[in-house]
Amino acid sequence: GDSVTQMEGPVTLSEEAFLTINCTYTATGYPSLFWYVQYPGEGLQLLLKATKADDKGSNKGFEATYRKETTSFHLEKGSVQVSDSAVYFCALSDHRTGGFKTIFGAGTRLFVKA
Amino acid sequence: DAGVIQSPRHEVTEMGQEVTLRCKPISGHNSLFWYRQTMMRGLELLIYFNNNVPIDDSGMPEDRFSAKMPNASFSTLKIQPSEPRDSAVYFCASSLMTQSYNEQFFGPGTRLTVL
């Protein structure tokens, strides 16, 4: 079945450092890809999305490009802030093969130090 | 819009007691999901509904867990009897299924502690 694998955390960075969180997926069809973020004490919220190959999703300085050839959707940010400390989840959904479900990765916890 | 509403936000109960968690999805959304999150197991999908009909309950841990969606604006997740290993944060999420993709909107969660 479809699956998502993302790098284990925690990731600890200093403020203004460059961030990369790796995500790869396995899917039989052509899924949409997502990054969700969970701040302490809150539910997950959508950070960005890409619905087809070569699409780039972006939001709040974060970017991720849908790479079909490498089945990847890595999250990047050029300069992180303390307020970016959270857990980041890579996810996919394909209503044509997976029904209504979204498949989430295990999550990667990011700590940003001042 | 108020977003997905869950109640209670915190619940502390004793082993063997019945627990009912409640969820009000975003108006107009046609799909609803119940998740459980723990440090050990991460985020687990328990059950989801589409147009109030349960589609997949394969994630429900055992018969002690049950979920209902009597109408488009309300769902419950019930645990009877509760056990300490049920302690977790339970999230409800809703979405509007489209042909291209679906974004899930999560509630703030219910933190359940079973003593």
Contacts between the chains, C-beta under 8 A, distances in Angstrom:
chain1	res1	chain2	res2	distance
A	32	B	100	7.1
A	32	B	101	3.7
A	32	B	102	7.9
A	34	B	103	7.5
A	36	B	104	7.9
A	41	B	108	7.9
A	42	B	108	6.2
A	42	B	109	7.6
A	43	B	4	7.5
A	43	B	91	5.3
A	43	B	93	7.4
A	43	B	106	3.1
A	43	B	107	5.5
A	43	B	108	5.5
A	43	B	109	5.5
A	44	B	43	7.8
A	44	B	91	7.4
A	44	B	93	7.6
A	44	B	104	7.4
A	44	B	106	4.7
A	45	B	105	7.8
A	45	B	106	6.6
A	46	B	103	5.1
A	46	B	104	7.5
A	46	B	105	8.0
A	49	B	101	6.6
A	49	B	103	7.0
A	51	B	100	5.6
A	51	B	101	5.2
A	89	B	43	7.2
A	93	B	101	6.3
A	93	B	102	5.9
A	95	B	97	6.6
A	95	B	99	7.4
A	95	B	101	7.8
A	95	B	102	6.8
A	99	B	55	6.5
A	99	B	56	6.9
A	100	B	31	5.1
A	100	B	48	6.0
A	100	B	50	5.4
A	100	B	55	6.2
A	100	B	95	7.7
A	100	B	97	5.9
A	100	B	102	7.0
A	101	B	45	6.6
A	101	B	48	6.6
A	101	B	56	7.0
A	102	B	33	8.0
A	102	B	102	7.1
A	102	B	104	5.7
A	104	B	42	8.0
A	104	B	43	5.3
A	106	B	42	5.0
A	107	B	42	6.2
A	107	B	43	6.9
